[in-house]
């Protein structure tokens, strides 16, 4: 029979694990799960999802027809909006953000709301087509108030 002291200790340990959230249950080296909200008819969004899966992320995809409502509810600043929106851990990912920048975000944990590639740059993942010349673009880190800073130049 388990003693009261052991029971309380084990229950407290379980409580701490639950309080720590999903990370406590994730296996070491398990891919981060990205939840994507996109239009069912958008080919470049589907290409970006495929790109991230190929890059090692686990994907959960929701096809939505009212993307502005999704973006409004998540707090994506209007000037930064693109075609799809994603969430990974506590961060928002707006548009065609490269996998390496998402990995860096998850490693460094900066005090930002997320990353955005506003618009639809032709060279961004999911948009780029073989044989098309590279067109430079920026990945922006943004805060809830809409302020931004350049996170990466591509």
Secondary structure, 3 states (H helix, E strand, C coil): CCCHHHHHHHHHHHHHHHHCCHHHCCCCCCCCEEEEEECCCCHHHHHHHHHHHHCCCEEEEEECCCHHHHHHHHCCCHHHCCCCEEEECCEEEEECCCHHHHHHHHHHCCCCCEEEECCCCCCCCCCCCCCCCCCCCEEEEECCCCCEEEEEEC
